[in-house]
Amino acid sequence: MTLIIRPETPADYAAAEALTREAFWNVYQPGCYEHHYLHLLRQSPAFRRDLTFVCEAGGVLAGLIACAGSSIALDGGGRLETITFGPLAVLPACQKRGLARALVCHALRAAQAMGERAAVILGDPRHYGRYGFWCGERWGIALEDGQFLPGLQAVELQPGALRGAAGLFQEGFAYQPGEAELAAFDAAFPAKTKAAAPSQQEFAFMCSLGHQVIPNGFMQSE
């Protein structure tokens, strides 16, 4: 199978949203929202068009990785600019053929070549460790509410970039759609049945594993 990875263009938008919908349908929740997220991300100043790529397999648009700017508000003051990616989508019929890995590696190498210092993502740590990602807690990187989450992961694109990077991760694009807005957008796509799936329970469990760390907590009274 011949793979071609290239920058996404406006001509790809509709097909990329459709394949994203196919890739995520009923995986993390009944139905999905990732295609709508992608649609709105492209309208955000945080969108990194220069780091968003599609993959063609056998002449068919089969995969996508979208990137955005993000940052870490450092505990010591200041801000470290980072990148994040998602959605990462591959058509179900083309999964388990190396397309996702090819897209991730291509995007990270491109970001590295552009001088980006680090990437921070929210995803399944069992998957992204193979690309060199570590849980953000290794560097003291937490969510904005101070919670450490296994799915919050980071990788240095430049050696030592995350040394002294303890702080709060801030996504550059805030996605908070209303149910009616999402339903209206989804109505433009072919009808699909929403259903429960074991992967949804697994995802909910992984999201519940977050915790907070209180510095010198053992010194505090009960």
FENPE-V527838 format. One record per residue. N is the residue number from 0. SS is DSSP state (H for helix, E for strand, C for the rest). PSI is psi as a letter, one per 30 degrees, with the letter a starting at -180 (none if undefined). D_LAST is the distance of its C-alpha to the last C-alpha in Angstrom with 1 decimal. Layout:
# FENPE-V527838
n=[N	N]
ss=[SS	SS]
psi=[PSI	PSI]
d_last=[D_LAST	D_LAST]
This chain:
# FENPE-V527838
n=[0	1	2	3	4	5	6	7	8	9	10	11	12	13	14	15	16	17	18	19	20	21	22	23	24	25	26	27	28	29	30	31	32	33	34	35	36	37	38	39	40	41	42	43	44	45	46	47	48	49	50	51	52	53	54	55	56	57	58	59	60	61	62	63	64	65	66	67	68	69	70	71	72	73	74	75	76	77	78	79	80	81	82	83	84	85	86	87	88	89	90	91	92	93	94	95	96	97	98	99	100	101	102	103	104	105	106	107	108	109	110	111	112	113	114	115	116	117	118	119	120	121	122	123	124	125	126	127	128	129	130	131	132	133	134	135	136	137	138	139	140	141	142	143	144	145	146	147	148	149	150	151	152	153	154	155	156	157	158	159	160	161	162	163	164	165	166	167	168	169	170	171	172	173	174	175	176	177	178	179	180	181	182	183	184	185	186	187	188	189	190	191	192	193	194	195	196	197	198	199	200	201	202	203	204	205	206	207	208	209	210	211	212	213	214	215	216	217	218	219	220	221]
ss=[C	C	E	E	E	E	E	C	C	H	H	H	H	H	H	H	H	H	H	H	H	H	H	H	C	C	C	C	C	C	C	C	C	H	H	H	H	H	H	H	H	C	C	C	C	C	E	C	H	H	H	C	E	E	E	E	E	C	C	E	E	E	E	E	E	E	E	E	E	E	E	E	E	E	C	C	C	C	E	E	E	E	E	E	E	E	E	E	E	E	C	H	H	H	C	C	C	C	H	H	H	H	H	H	H	H	H	H	H	H	H	H	H	C	C	C	C	E	E	E	E	E	C	C	H	H	H	H	H	H	H	C	C	E	E	H	H	H	C	C	E	E	C	C	C	C	E	E	C	C	C	E	E	E	E	E	C	C	C	C	C	C	C	C	C	C	E	E	E	E	E	C	C	C	C	C	C	C	H	H	H	H	H	H	H	H	C	C	C	C	C	C	C	C	C	C	C	H	H	H	H	H	H	H	H	H	H	C	C	C	E	E	C	C	C	C	H	H	H	C	C	C]
psi=[k	k	k	j	k	l	k	k	l	f	f	f	e	e	e	e	e	e	e	e	e	e	e	f	k	g	e	f	l	k	b	l	f	e	e	e	e	e	e	e	e	f	f	k	f	f	k	i	e	f	g	k	l	l	k	k	j	h	g	k	j	f	l	k	k	k	l	l	k	a	l	k	j	k	e	g	k	a	k	j	k	l	l	l	l	k	l	j	k	k	k	e	f	g	l	h	g	g	e	e	e	e	e	e	e	e	e	e	e	e	e	e	f	f	g	k	e	l	k	k	l	j	a	j	f	f	e	f	f	f	g	g	k	l	k	f	f	e	g	g	k	l	l	f	g	g	k	k	k	e	f	j	l	l	k	k	f	k	k	g	f	g	k	g	g	k	a	k	k	j	k	f	j	k	j	i	l	l	e	e	e	e	e	e	e	f	f	f	l	k	k	l	k	k	l	l	l	e	f	e	e	e	e	e	e	e	f	f	g	l	l	k	k	j	k	h	f	f	f	k	l	none]
d_last=[61.4	61.8	58.7	58.9	55.9	56.6	55.0	54.5	57.1	57.3	59.9	57.1	54.7	55.7	56.1	52.7	50.9	52.8	51.9	48.2	48.3	49.9	47.5	44.3	45.6	43.4	41.4	38.0	38.6	41.7	44.1	42.8	42.3	42.8	46.5	45.6	42.9	45.6	48.0	45.8	44.5	48.1	48.2	45.1	45.5	42.9	45.4	46.8	50.3	51.2	48.6	49.2	51.5	53.3	54.8	58.1	59.0	62.6	63.2	60.5	57.4	54.8	51.6	49.7	46.8	45.8	43.9	42.2	40.7	37.0	34.7	31.4	29.9	29.0	25.7	28.0	30.3	33.4	34.1	35.4	37.9	37.9	39.7	38.7	40.8	41.2	42.7	44.1	46.6	49.4	51.8	51.1	54.6	54.0	50.6	50.1	52.9	51.1	51.2	47.5	47.3	50.4	49.0	45.6	47.3	49.9	47.5	45.3	48.3	49.8	46.6	46.6	50.2	49.5	47.0	43.8	40.9	38.5	37.9	34.7	34.8	33.0	34.5	34.5	33.3	35.6	38.5	37.9	37.0	40.8	41.3	39.0	35.9	32.4	29.1	28.1	24.8	27.2	27.8	24.5	26.3	24.2	25.3	25.4	22.1	20.4	20.5	22.0	24.6	27.0	29.9	29.3	31.6	33.6	36.7	38.2	41.8	42.4	41.1	37.9	37.6	33.8	33.0	30.6	30.3	26.6	26.1	26.4	29.3	31.5	34.4	37.6	38.7	36.5	37.8	37.1	40.2	40.8	41.9	45.3	45.8	45.0	47.2	50.1	49.9	49.8	52.8	55.0	54.5	56.1	54.4	51.9	50.1	46.3	44.8	41.6	41.4	39.2	38.5	36.7	34.2	33.7	33.1	30.6	28.6	28.7	27.4	24.4	23.2	21.7	18.2	16.3	15.4	12.9	14.7	13.0	9.8	9.2	9.4	6.5	3.8	0.0]
